[in-house]
Amino acid sequence: MRLTETIRLSRRRLPHWEVDGARYFITVRCADSLPADVVARLADVKQAMSRIPPGSVAFADARREFFRSLDRHLDAGHGACPLRYPDAAAIVVDELHQLTEWEIQAPHYSVMPNHWHAILVPSDAKAHSLSSLMKRLKGRTARRIRQVVSGSGPFWQGEWFDRWIRDDAEWDRIVAYIRNNPVKAGLVQTWELHPFTK
């Protein structure tokens, strides 16, 4: 097993680890994708989790349940769901493909009505921080989508979720999760039928 070296660690409400040679699972959601009461409940759960030792089984269980709950609410389709419009979803996919300019691949993704998931694989000679990458993605997609779908105010939630993928088994689980997302949400019968999932 190869040793990993942390390049950067930043923290707002969520920690963001950057690891040498890492592959990342990213989730970005629209600003209105969760009702205020759900946001408050999830904040309470996160607060409770802060009192559990991070390496413990209890913490892993709590974290798993937190993300299952978040998933259920996102898949319920709250908010304006601007990414349900094919032109808007295609902008996210286009920007993911344009990351090759920064020597970053996005081999798997799924654009849902109010959020999207992707795996990002930076080259070994990565010169850009994860935060600068996310600033680019969120800024460019928001500007372009606002030209297609009207609206005002913040387009994306300020924070995003990221996780560096530890091994090939985790990679396989995450790819399956990404592909299953539109099926689980009832958008299509099989992931291959969803035009914005790869």
MODELLER restraints for C-alpha pairs under 7 A, 6 or more apart:
rsr = mdl.restraints
at = mdl.atoms
rsr.add(forms.Gaussian(group=physical.xy_distance, feature=features.Distance(at['CA:4:A'], at['CA:19:A']), mean=6.46, stdev=0.5))
rsr.add(forms.Gaussian(group=physical.xy_distance, feature=features.Distance(at['CA:4:A'], at['CA:20:A']), mean=6.22, stdev=0.5))
rsr.add(forms.Gaussian(group=physical.xy_distance, feature=features.Distance(at['CA:5:A'], at['CA:19:A']), mean=5.62, stdev=0.5))
rsr.add(forms.Gaussian(group=physical.xy_distance, feature=features.Distance(at['CA:5:A'], at['CA:20:A']), mean=5.46, stdev=0.5))
rsr.add(forms.Gaussian(group=physical.xy_distance, feature=features.Distance(at['CA:6:A'], at['CA:17:A']), mean=6.98, stdev=0.5))
rsr.add(forms.Gaussian(group=physical.xy_distance, feature=features.Distance(at['CA:6:A'], at['CA:18:A']), mean=5.80, stdev=0.5))
rsr.add(forms.Gaussian(group=physical.xy_distance, feature=features.Distance(at['CA:6:A'], at['CA:19:A']), mean=4.38, stdev=0.5))
rsr.add(forms.Gaussian(group=physical.xy_distance, feature=features.Distance(at['CA:6:A'], at['CA:20:A']), mean=6.24, stdev=0.5))
rsr.add(forms.Gaussian(group=physical.xy_distance, feature=features.Distance(at['CA:7:A'], at['CA:18:A']), mean=5.35, stdev=0.5))
rsr.add(forms.Gaussian(group=physical.xy_distance, feature=features.Distance(at['CA:7:A'], at['CA:19:A']), mean=5.32, stdev=0.5))
rsr.add(forms.Gaussian(group=physical.xy_distance, feature=features.Distance(at['CA:7:A'], at['CA:20:A']), mean=6.11, stdev=0.5))
rsr.add(forms.Gaussian(group=physical.xy_distance, feature=features.Distance(at['CA:8:A'], at['CA:17:A']), mean=6.06, stdev=0.5))
rsr.add(forms.Gaussian(group=physical.xy_distance, feature=features.Distance(at['CA:8:A'], at['CA:18:A']), mean=5.01, stdev=0.5))
rsr.add(forms.Gaussian(group=physical.xy_distance, feature=features.Distance(at['CA:9:A'], at['CA:16:A']), mean=5.65, stdev=0.5))
rsr.add(forms.Gaussian(group=physical.xy_distance, feature=features.Distance(at['CA:9:A'], at['CA:17:A']), mean=4.66, stdev=0.5))
rsr.add(forms.Gaussian(group=physical.xy_distance, feature=features.Distance(at['CA:9:A'], at['CA:18:A']), mean=6.18, stdev=0.5))
rsr.add(forms.Gaussian(group=physical.xy_distance, feature=features.Distance(at['CA:10:A'], at['CA:16:A']), mean=5.20, stdev=0.5))
rsr.add(forms.Gaussian(group=physical.xy_distance, feature=features.Distance(at['CA:10:A'], at['CA:17:A']), mean=6.70, stdev=0.5))
rsr.add(forms.Gaussian(group=physical.xy_distance, feature=features.Distance(at['CA:16:A'], at['CA:162:A']), mean=6.52, stdev=0.5))
rsr.add(forms.Gaussian(group=physical.xy_distance, feature=features.Distance(at['CA:18:A'], at['CA:130:A']), mean=6.84, stdev=0.5))
rsr.add(forms.Gaussian(group=physical.xy_distance, feature=features.Distance(at['CA:21:A'], at['CA:124:A']), mean=5.51, stdev=0.5))
rsr.add(forms.Gaussian(group=physical.xy_distance, feature=features.Distance(at['CA:22:A'], at['CA:164:A']), mean=5.98, stdev=0.5))
rsr.add(forms.Gaussian(group=physical.xy_distance, feature=features.Distance(at['CA:22:A'], at['CA:165:A']), mean=6.75, stdev=0.5))
rsr.add(forms.Gaussian(group=physical.xy_distance, feature=features.Distance(at['CA:23:A'], at['CA:119:A']), mean=6.96, stdev=0.5))
rsr.add(forms.Gaussian(group=physical.xy_distance, feature=features.Distance(at['CA:23:A'], at['CA:120:A']), mean=5.88, stdev=0.5))
rsr.add(forms.Gaussian(group=physical.xy_distance, feature=features.Distance(at['CA:23:A'], at['CA:121:A']), mean=4.72, stdev=0.5))
rsr.add(forms.Gaussian(group=physical.xy_distance, feature=features.Distance(at['CA:23:A'], at['CA:122:A']), mean=6.91, stdev=0.5))
rsr.add(forms.Gaussian(group=physical.xy_distance, feature=features.Distance(at['CA:23:A'], at['CA:164:A']), mean=5.57, stdev=0.5))
rsr.add(forms.Gaussian(group=physical.xy_distance, feature=features.Distance(at['CA:23:A'], at['CA:165:A']), mean=5.42, stdev=0.5))
rsr.add(forms.Gaussian(group=physical.xy_distance, feature=features.Distance(at['CA:24:A'], at['CA:119:A']), mean=5.45, stdev=0.5))
rsr.add(forms.Gaussian(group=physical.xy_distance, feature=features.Distance(at['CA:24:A'], at['CA:120:A']), mean=5.13, stdev=0.5))
rsr.add(forms.Gaussian(group=physical.xy_distance, feature=features.Distance(at['CA:24:A'], at['CA:121:A']), mean=6.48, stdev=0.5))
rsr.add(forms.Gaussian(group=physical.xy_distance, feature=features.Distance(at['CA:24:A'], at['CA:162:A']), mean=6.40, stdev=0.5))
rsr.add(forms.Gaussian(group=physical.xy_distance, feature=features.Distance(at['CA:24:A'], at['CA:163:A']), mean=5.51, stdev=0.5))
rsr.add(forms.Gaussian(group=physical.xy_distance, feature=features.Distance(at['CA:24:A'], at['CA:164:A']), mean=4.36, stdev=0.5))
rsr.add(forms.Gaussian(group=physical.xy_distance, feature=features.Distance(at['CA:24:A'], at['CA:165:A']), mean=5.68, stdev=0.5))
rsr.add(forms.Gaussian(group=physical.xy_distance, feature=features.Distance(at['CA:25:A'], at['CA:118:A']), mean=5.85, stdev=0.5))
rsr.add(forms.Gaussian(group=physical.xy_distance, feature=features.Distance(at['CA:25:A'], at['CA:119:A']), mean=4.56, stdev=0.5))
rsr.add(forms.Gaussian(group=physical.xy_distance, feature=features.Distance(at['CA:25:A'], at['CA:120:A']), mean=6.52, stdev=0.5))
rsr.add(forms.Gaussian(group=physical.xy_distance, feature=features.Distance(at['CA:25:A'], at['CA:162:A']), mean=5.46, stdev=0.5))
rsr.add(forms.Gaussian(group=physical.xy_distance, feature=features.Distance(at['CA:25:A'], at['CA:163:A']), mean=5.18, stdev=0.5))
rsr.add(forms.Gaussian(group=physical.xy_distance, feature=features.Distance(at['CA:25:A'], at['CA:164:A']), mean=6.25, stdev=0.5))
rsr.add(forms.Gaussian(group=physical.xy_distance, feature=features.Distance(at['CA:25:A'], at['CA:165:A']), mean=6.75, stdev=0.5))
rsr.add(forms.Gaussian(group=physical.xy_distance, feature=features.Distance(at['CA:26:A'], at['CA:117:A']), mean=5.51, stdev=0.5))
rsr.add(forms.Gaussian(group=physical.xy_distance, feature=features.Distance(at['CA:26:A'], at['CA:118:A']), mean=5.28, stdev=0.5))
rsr.add(forms.Gaussian(group=physical.xy_distance, feature=features.Distance(at['CA:26:A'], at['CA:119:A']), mean=6.19, stdev=0.5))
rsr.add(forms.Gaussian(group=physical.xy_distance, feature=features.Distance(at['CA:26:A'], at['CA:161:A']), mean=5.67, stdev=0.5))
rsr.add(forms.Gaussian(group=physical.xy_distance, feature=features.Distance(at['CA:26:A'], at['CA:162:A']), mean=4.48, stdev=0.5))
rsr.add(forms.Gaussian(group=physical.xy_distance, feature=features.Distance(at['CA:26:A'], at['CA:163:A']), mean=6.72, stdev=0.5))
rsr.add(forms.Gaussian(group=physical.xy_distance, feature=features.Distance(at['CA:27:A'], at['CA:116:A']), mean=5.72, stdev=0.5))
rsr.add(forms.Gaussian(group=physical.xy_distance, feature=features.Distance(at['CA:27:A'], at['CA:117:A']), mean=4.49, stdev=0.5))
rsr.add(forms.Gaussian(group=physical.xy_distance, feature=features.Distance(at['CA:27:A'], at['CA:118:A']), mean=6.72, stdev=0.5))
rsr.add(forms.Gaussian(group=physical.xy_distance, feature=features.Distance(at['CA:27:A'], at['CA:160:A']), mean=5.94, stdev=0.5))
rsr.add(forms.Gaussian(group=physical.xy_distance, feature=features.Distance(at['CA:27:A'], at['CA:161:A']), mean=5.07, stdev=0.5))
rsr.add(forms.Gaussian(group=physical.xy_distance, feature=features.Distance(at['CA:27:A'], at['CA:162:A']), mean=6.45, stdev=0.5))
rsr.add(forms.Gaussian(group=physical.xy_distance, feature=features.Distance(at['CA:28:A'], at['CA:115:A']), mean=5.55, stdev=0.5))
rsr.add(forms.Gaussian(group=physical.xy_distance, feature=features.Distance(at['CA:28:A'], at['CA:116:A']), mean=5.49, stdev=0.5))
rsr.add(forms.Gaussian(group=physical.xy_distance, feature=features.Distance(at['CA:28:A'], at['CA:117:A']), mean=6.62, stdev=0.5))
rsr.add(forms.Gaussian(group=physical.xy_distance, feature=features.Distance(at['CA:28:A'], at['CA:160:A']), mean=5.02, stdev=0.5))
rsr.add(forms.Gaussian(group=physical.xy_distance, feature=features.Distance(at['CA:28:A'], at['CA:161:A']), mean=6.63, stdev=0.5))
rsr.add(forms.Gaussian(group=physical.xy_distance, feature=features.Distance(at['CA:29:A'], at['CA:114:A']), mean=5.99, stdev=0.5))
rsr.add(forms.Gaussian(group=physical.xy_distance, feature=features.Distance(at['CA:29:A'], at['CA:115:A']), mean=3.98, stdev=0.5))
rsr.add(forms.Gaussian(group=physical.xy_distance, feature=features.Distance(at['CA:29:A'], at['CA:116:A']), mean=6.45, stdev=0.5))
rsr.add(forms.Gaussian(group=physical.xy_distance, feature=features.Distance(at['CA:29:A'], at['CA:156:A']), mean=5.96, stdev=0.5))
rsr.add(forms.Gaussian(group=physical.xy_distance, feature=features.Distance(at['CA:29:A'], at['CA:157:A']), mean=5.78, stdev=0.5))
rsr.add(forms.Gaussian(group=physical.xy_distance, feature=features.Distance(at['CA:30:A'], at['CA:114:A']), mean=5.38, stdev=0.5))
rsr.add(forms.Gaussian(group=physical.xy_distance, feature=features.Distance(at['CA:30:A'], at['CA:115:A']), mean=5.77, stdev=0.5))
rsr.add(forms.Gaussian(group=physical.xy_distance, feature=features.Distance(at['CA:30:A'], at['CA:155:A']), mean=5.84, stdev=0.5))
rsr.add(forms.Gaussian(group=physical.xy_distance, feature=features.Distance(at['CA:30:A'], at['CA:156:A']), mean=4.26, stdev=0.5))
rsr.add(forms.Gaussian(group=physical.xy_distance, feature=features.Distance(at['CA:30:A'], at['CA:157:A']), mean=5.40, stdev=0.5))
rsr.add(forms.Gaussian(group=physical.xy_distance, feature=features.Distance(at['CA:31:A'], at['CA:154:A']), mean=6.20, stdev=0.5))
rsr.add(forms.Gaussian(group=physical.xy_distance, feature=features.Distance(at['CA:31:A'], at['CA:155:A']), mean=5.45, stdev=0.5))
rsr.add(forms.Gaussian(group=physical.xy_distance, feature=features.Distance(at['CA:31:A'], at['CA:156:A']), mean=4.50, stdev=0.5))
rsr.add(forms.Gaussian(group=physical.xy_distance, feature=features.Distance(at['CA:31:A'], at['CA:157:A']), mean=4.05, stdev=0.5))
rsr.add(forms.Gaussian(group=physical.xy_distance, feature=features.Distance(at['CA:32:A'], at['CA:79:A']), mean=5.03, stdev=0.5))
rsr.add(forms.Gaussian(group=physical.xy_distance, feature=features.Distance(at['CA:33:A'], at['CA:74:A']), mean=6.33, stdev=0.5))
rsr.add(forms.Gaussian(group=physical.xy_distance, feature=features.Distance(at['CA:33:A'], at['CA:78:A']), mean=5.17, stdev=0.5))
rsr.add(forms.Gaussian(group=physical.xy_distance, feature=features.Distance(at['CA:33:A'], at['CA:79:A']), mean=4.99, stdev=0.5))
rsr.add(forms.Gaussian(group=physical.xy_distance, feature=features.Distance(at['CA:33:A'], at['CA:114:A']), mean=5.74, stdev=0.5))
rsr.add(forms.Gaussian(group=physical.xy_distance, feature=features.Distance(at['CA:34:A'], at['CA:73:A']), mean=6.72, stdev=0.5))
rsr.add(forms.Gaussian(group=physical.xy_distance, feature=features.Distance(at['CA:34:A'], at['CA:74:A']), mean=6.70, stdev=0.5))
rsr.add(forms.Gaussian(group=physical.xy_distance, feature=features.Distance(at['CA:34:A'], at['CA:78:A']), mean=5.97, stdev=0.5))
rsr.add(forms.Gaussian(group=physical.xy_distance, feature=features.Distance(at['CA:34:A'], at['CA:79:A']), mean=6.99, stdev=0.5))
rsr.add(forms.Gaussian(group=physical.xy_distance, feature=features.Distance(at['CA:49:A'], at['CA:59:A']), mean=6.60, stdev=0.5))
rsr.add(forms.Gaussian(group=physical.xy_distance, feature=features.Distance(at['CA:49:A'], at['CA:62:A']), mean=6.78, stdev=0.5))
rsr.add(forms.Gaussian(group=physical.xy_distance, feature=features.Distance(at['CA:52:A'], at['CA:59:A']), mean=5.74, stdev=0.5))
rsr.add(forms.Gaussian(group=physical.xy_distance, feature=features.Distance(at['CA:53:A'], at['CA:59:A']), mean=6.41, stdev=0.5))
rsr.add(forms.Gaussian(group=physical.xy_distance, feature=features.Distance(at['CA:75:A'], at['CA:185:A']), mean=5.31, stdev=0.5))
rsr.add(forms.Gaussian(group=physical.xy_distance, feature=features.Distance(at['CA:77:A'], at['CA:113:A']), mean=6.70, stdev=0.5))
rsr.add(forms.Gaussian(group=physical.xy_distance, feature=features.Distance(at['CA:77:A'], at['CA:114:A']), mean=6.48, stdev=0.5))
rsr.add(forms.Gaussian(group=physical.xy_distance, feature=features.Distance(at['CA:81:A'], at['CA:113:A']), mean=4.71, stdev=0.5))
rsr.add(forms.Gaussian(group=physical.xy_distance, feature=features.Distance(at['CA:81:A'], at['CA:114:A']), mean=4.50, stdev=0.5))
rsr.add(forms.Gaussian(group=physical.xy_distance, feature=features.Distance(at['CA:82:A'], at['CA:88:A']), mean=6.82, stdev=0.5))
rsr.add(forms.Gaussian(group=physical.xy_distance, feature=features.Distance(at['CA:82:A'], at['CA:113:A']), mean=6.22, stdev=0.5))
rsr.add(forms.Gaussian(group=physical.xy_distance, feature=features.Distance(at['CA:82:A'], at['CA:114:A']), mean=6.50, stdev=0.5))
rsr.add(forms.Gaussian(group=physical.xy_distance, feature=features.Distance(at['CA:82:A'], at['CA:149:A']), mean=6.75, stdev=0.5))
rsr.add(forms.Gaussian(group=physical.xy_distance, feature=features.Distance(at['CA:83:A'], at['CA:89:A']), mean=4.90, stdev=0.5))
rsr.add(forms.Gaussian(group=physical.xy_distance, feature=features.Distance(at['CA:83:A'], at['CA:112:A']), mean=6.37, stdev=0.5))
rsr.add(forms.Gaussian(group=physical.xy_distance, feature=features.Distance(at['CA:83:A'], at['CA:113:A']), mean=4.34, stdev=0.5))
rsr.add(forms.Gaussian(group=physical.xy_distance, feature=features.Distance(at['CA:83:A'], at['CA:114:A']), mean=5.83, stdev=0.5))
rsr.add(forms.Gaussian(group=physical.xy_distance, feature=features.Distance(at['CA:84:A'], at['CA:112:A']), mean=6.88, stdev=0.5))
rsr.add(forms.Gaussian(group=physical.xy_distance, feature=features.Distance(at['CA:84:A'], at['CA:113:A']), mean=4.25, stdev=0.5))
rsr.add(forms.Gaussian(group=physical.xy_distance, feature=features.Distance(at['CA:88:A'], at['CA:145:A']), mean=5.37, stdev=0.5))
rsr.add(forms.Gaussian(group=physical.xy_distance, feature=features.Distance(at['CA:88:A'], at['CA:148:A']), mean=6.59, stdev=0.5))
rsr.add(forms.Gaussian(group=physical.xy_distance, feature=features.Distance(at['CA:89:A'], at['CA:111:A']), mean=6.11, stdev=0.5))
rsr.add(forms.Gaussian(group=physical.xy_distance, feature=features.Distance(at['CA:89:A'], at['CA:196:A']), mean=6.88, stdev=0.5))
rsr.add(forms.Gaussian(group=physical.xy_distance, feature=features.Distance(at['CA:91:A'], at['CA:141:A']), mean=6.36, stdev=0.5))
rsr.add(forms.Gaussian(group=physical.xy_distance, feature=features.Distance(at['CA:91:A'], at['CA:145:A']), mean=6.82, stdev=0.5))
rsr.add(forms.Gaussian(group=physical.xy_distance, feature=features.Distance(at['CA:92:A'], at['CA:141:A']), mean=5.96, stdev=0.5))
rsr.add(forms.Gaussian(group=physical.xy_distance, feature=features.Distance(at['CA:95:A'], at['CA:137:A']), mean=6.68, stdev=0.5))
rsr.add(forms.Gaussian(group=physical.xy_distance, feature=features.Distance(at['CA:95:A'], at['CA:141:A']), mean=6.89, stdev=0.5))
rsr.add(forms.Gaussian(group=physical.xy_distance, feature=features.Distance(at['CA:96:A'], at['CA:106:A']), mean=6.05, stdev=0.5))
rsr.add(forms.Gaussian(group=physical.xy_distance, feature=features.Distance(at['CA:97:A'], at['CA:106:A']), mean=6.65, stdev=0.5))
rsr.add(forms.Gaussian(group=physical.xy_distance, feature=features.Distance(at['CA:99:A'], at['CA:105:A']), mean=6.45, stdev=0.5))
rsr.add(forms.Gaussian(group=physical.xy_distance, feature=features.Distance(at['CA:103:A'], at['CA:122:A']), mean=6.12, stdev=0.5))
rsr.add(forms.Gaussian(group=physical.xy_distance, feature=features.Distance(at['CA:103:A'], at['CA:123:A']), mean=5.58, stdev=0.5))
rsr.add(forms.Gaussian(group=physical.xy_distance, feature=features.Distance(at['CA:104:A'], at['CA:120:A']), mean=6.58, stdev=0.5))
rsr.add(forms.Gaussian(group=physical.xy_distance, feature=features.Distance(at['CA:104:A'], at['CA:121:A']), mean=5.47, stdev=0.5))
rsr.add(forms.Gaussian(group=physical.xy_distance, feature=features.Distance(at['CA:104:A'], at['CA:122:A']), mean=4.21, stdev=0.5))
rsr.add(forms.Gaussian(group=physical.xy_distance, feature=features.Distance(at['CA:104:A'], at['CA:123:A']), mean=5.96, stdev=0.5))
rsr.add(forms.Gaussian(group=physical.xy_distance, feature=features.Distance(at['CA:105:A'], at['CA:120:A']), mean=5.74, stdev=0.5))
rsr.add(forms.Gaussian(group=physical.xy_distance, feature=features.Distance(at['CA:105:A'], at['CA:121:A']), mean=5.04, stdev=0.5))
rsr.add(forms.Gaussian(group=physical.xy_distance, feature=features.Distance(at['CA:105:A'], at['CA:122:A']), mean=6.36, stdev=0.5))
rsr.add(forms.Gaussian(group=physical.xy_distance, feature=features.Distance(at['CA:106:A'], at['CA:118:A']), mean=6.57, stdev=0.5))
rsr.add(forms.Gaussian(group=physical.xy_distance, feature=features.Distance(at['CA:106:A'], at['CA:119:A']), mean=5.59, stdev=0.5))
rsr.add(forms.Gaussian(group=physical.xy_distance, feature=features.Distance(at['CA:106:A'], at['CA:120:A']), mean=4.75, stdev=0.5))
rsr.add(forms.Gaussian(group=physical.xy_distance, feature=features.Distance(at['CA:106:A'], at['CA:121:A']), mean=6.35, stdev=0.5))
rsr.add(forms.Gaussian(group=physical.xy_distance, feature=features.Distance(at['CA:107:A'], at['CA:119:A']), mean=6.47, stdev=0.5))
rsr.add(forms.Gaussian(group=physical.xy_distance, feature=features.Distance(at['CA:108:A'], at['CA:118:A']), mean=5.66, stdev=0.5))
rsr.add(forms.Gaussian(group=physical.xy_distance, feature=features.Distance(at['CA:108:A'], at['CA:119:A']), mean=5.50, stdev=0.5))
rsr.add(forms.Gaussian(group=physical.xy_distance, feature=features.Distance(at['CA:108:A'], at['CA:175:A']), mean=6.72, stdev=0.5))
rsr.add(forms.Gaussian(group=physical.xy_distance, feature=features.Distance(at['CA:108:A'], at['CA:198:A']), mean=4.97, stdev=0.5))
rsr.add(forms.Gaussian(group=physical.xy_distance, feature=features.Distance(at['CA:109:A'], at['CA:117:A']), mean=5.38, stdev=0.5))
rsr.add(forms.Gaussian(group=physical.xy_distance, feature=features.Distance(at['CA:109:A'], at['CA:118:A']), mean=4.01, stdev=0.5))
rsr.add(forms.Gaussian(group=physical.xy_distance, feature=features.Distance(at['CA:109:A'], at['CA:119:A']), mean=6.38, stdev=0.5))
rsr.add(forms.Gaussian(group=physical.xy_distance, feature=features.Distance(at['CA:109:A'], at['CA:178:A']), mean=6.33, stdev=0.5))
rsr.add(forms.Gaussian(group=physical.xy_distance, feature=features.Distance(at['CA:109:A'], at['CA:197:A']), mean=5.46, stdev=0.5))
rsr.add(forms.Gaussian(group=physical.xy_distance, feature=features.Distance(at['CA:109:A'], at['CA:198:A']), mean=5.41, stdev=0.5))
rsr.add(forms.Gaussian(group=physical.xy_distance, feature=features.Distance(at['CA:110:A'], at['CA:116:A']), mean=5.63, stdev=0.5))
rsr.add(forms.Gaussian(group=physical.xy_distance, feature=features.Distance(at['CA:110:A'], at['CA:117:A']), mean=5.34, stdev=0.5))
rsr.add(forms.Gaussian(group=physical.xy_distance, feature=features.Distance(at['CA:110:A'], at['CA:118:A']), mean=6.51, stdev=0.5))
rsr.add(forms.Gaussian(group=physical.xy_distance, feature=features.Distance(at['CA:110:A'], at['CA:178:A']), mean=5.95, stdev=0.5))
rsr.add(forms.Gaussian(group=physical.xy_distance, feature=features.Distance(at['CA:110:A'], at['CA:179:A']), mean=6.75, stdev=0.5))
rsr.add(forms.Gaussian(group=physical.xy_distance, feature=features.Distance(at['CA:110:A'], at['CA:196:A']), mean=5.66, stdev=0.5))
rsr.add(forms.Gaussian(group=physical.xy_distance, feature=features.Distance(at['CA:110:A'], at['CA:197:A']), mean=4.13, stdev=0.5))
rsr.add(forms.Gaussian(group=physical.xy_distance, feature=features.Distance(at['CA:110:A'], at['CA:198:A']), mean=6.55, stdev=0.5))
rsr.add(forms.Gaussian(group=physical.xy_distance, feature=features.Distance(at['CA:111:A'], at['CA:117:A']), mean=6.57, stdev=0.5))
rsr.add(forms.Gaussian(group=physical.xy_distance, feature=features.Distance(at['CA:111:A'], at['CA:196:A']), mean=5.50, stdev=0.5))
rsr.add(forms.Gaussian(group=physical.xy_distance, feature=features.Distance(at['CA:111:A'], at['CA:197:A']), mean=6.47, stdev=0.5))
rsr.add(forms.Gaussian(group=physical.xy_distance, feature=features.Distance(at['CA:112:A'], at['CA:182:A']), mean=6.80, stdev=0.5))
rsr.add(forms.Gaussian(group=physical.xy_distance, feature=features.Distance(at['CA:117:A'], at['CA:178:A']), mean=6.49, stdev=0.5))
rsr.add(forms.Gaussian(group=physical.xy_distance, feature=features.Distance(at['CA:138:A'], at['CA:156:A']), mean=6.96, stdev=0.5))
rsr.add(forms.Gaussian(group=physical.xy_distance, feature=features.Distance(at['CA:142:A'], at['CA:155:A']), mean=5.99, stdev=0.5))
rsr.add(forms.Gaussian(group=physical.xy_distance, feature=features.Distance(at['CA:165:A'], at['CA:171:A']), mean=6.16, stdev=0.5))
rsr.add(forms.Gaussian(group=physical.xy_distance, feature=features.Distance(at['CA:179:A'], at['CA:191:A']), mean=5.51, stdev=0.5))
rsr.add(forms.Gaussian(group=physical.xy_distance, feature=features.Distance(at['CA:179:A'], at['CA:197:A']), mean=6.39, stdev=0.5))
rsr.add(forms.Gaussian(group=physical.xy_distance, feature=features.Distance(at['CA:179:A'], at['CA:198:A']), mean=6.97, stdev=0.5))
rsr.add(forms.Gaussian(group=physical.xy_distance, feature=features.Distance(at['CA:180:A'], at['CA:191:A']), mean=6.13, stdev=0.5))
rsr.add(forms.Gaussian(group=physical.xy_distance, feature=features.Distance(at['CA:182:A'], at['CA:188:A']), mean=6.16, stdev=0.5))
rsr.add(forms.Gaussian(group=physical.xy_distance, feature=features.Distance(at['CA:182:A'], at['CA:191:A']), mean=6.48, stdev=0.5))
rsr.add(forms.Gaussian(group=physical.xy_distance, feature=features.Distance(at['CA:182:A'], at['CA:194:A']), mean=6.97, stdev=0.5))
rsr.add(forms.Gaussian(group=physical.xy_distance, feature=features.Distance(at['CA:183:A'], at['CA:189:A']), mean=5.71, stdev=0.5))
rsr.add(forms.Gaussian(group=physical.xy_distance, feature=features.Distance(at['CA:183:A'], at['CA:190:A']), mean=5.93, stdev=0.5))
rsr.add(forms.Gaussian(group=physical.xy_distance, feature=features.Distance(at['CA:183:A'], at['CA:191:A']), mean=6.08, stdev=0.5))
rsr.add(forms.Gaussian(group=physical.xy_distance, feature=features.Distance(at['CA:188:A'], at['CA:194:A']), mean=6.26, stdev=0.5))
rsr.add(forms.Gaussian(group=physical.xy_distance, feature=features.Distance(at['CA:191:A'], at['CA:197:A']), mean=6.80, stdev=0.5))
